[in-house]
């Protein structure tokens, strides 16, 4: 289970994520390992769970995903994307929100294996002014949920999207991660075990139990220790269902991807990629 996060800039606010400032405290706590329980090599049963995770994600598609990462410019800002991802077609569409201490920006984006498309430039959310928190409800044409994003995207023509290739920006890396977590067959458990994945702890999310695992470390790394663990951390239940991934973007800075537990009826429209 080895994922490698695969300027014409689509909007100034989102392009600013090329420099991530500040860490999300919650993510730091999640990746700290928790308590005094040391990391250890995974058991045979645990490696089987890890080997199933990408296949389970493929089976559950299309599904809702939520991406969160620090925003540029302040230590308190965040970027959130609520999206529907189709792992069979390798496409996703979602509503993004950029929040910092000066403004709130929202918009619609889509992405596939080749790059990202943005439907329109973001506009300040109603009531949003520098230094103030938005309190009024979003206008009807501003998408805020995955389902709204899919419906809105379906109504737009291809020429209403601005396309660009991926960059090395943290947001781009997080979006590529969403489409790299699924496979149409289980991973080879023996090969996975040889890449030294680690069990970190058990944890409960939304009332369900998950094992928290550090992903395989890159090879070659013969002198690796638990401190050299993969930048990827996975929450996987006893049936191999993937609930969450966190990715270390740089020291102390992380992106989090949460996966819905069930398939959704709202599919990913092809309009952002159709010719003409």
C-alpha positions, 0 to 999 in steps of 0.5 A: 500500500504505497501511495506517492502524492503524485504556475498557472494558478487557478485562484489566488487564495488557493494558490497561496497553499504553496506555502503552508503556515501553521499546524492544525492542533487536532492533527498533531494530537492524532499523529502523536501516537497517544499515551505511552503505548510504543509503536510496534510491527503489525501482526499477521491479522493487521497486515491483512487489514491493511492489504484490504484497505485500498480494495475496500475504498474501491468497492465503496466508491463513489463516496464522500470525502473531506479534505482538511489542511492548514491554509497559507498566511496564518497559523489559524487558517484552514482549507476544507474540501467536501467532495464526491470521489469516484475511484473507478473513474479516478475523478472527484468534484467538491466544494472548497472553503478557505478560512483565515483571520481575514476572509472566507472564500468558497468555490467549486473544484474538480480533479482527476489523475491529470490535474485540477479544474476550478469552476469560478473564482472565489468570492467572499462569503456573505457577511465575510469581512477582514477580521470578522467571522461569517455569520449569515447563511451562504447565498444559494449559488455558493456550494458548501457540501459534496452533494451540492458540488456534484449537482452544480458541476453537472450544470456547468459546461467544460468551458466554464472550468479553468484547468491546470496541471498539479503543482507541488502545493500542499492542497494539490498533494492532498487532492492527489492522495484522495485518488491514490487510495483505491485499487481494484484488488487487495494489496499483496500482504507479504510485500506489504509486511516487508515494507515495515508498516507499524501499529500505533494505537487503537482509536474510536471515531464516531463510535467505531473502533479503528486500528491506527497504522503508519504506512510502509516506509520507502525503500531502501531504508535499512537503518530506519527506526520507528521514528522514521515512519512513513508520512502516511497514517491510516485508520482501518477497521477490523474488516479492512475499511479505510476511514481516515488518512493523514499525510505529513506535508512538512515537519509539524504540518499535516493534511487529513482525508476522511472517507465516508462509510458507504457509497453515495448516490451522487456520482461525479459528473463528467462535465468538467472533462467533456470536450465542447 
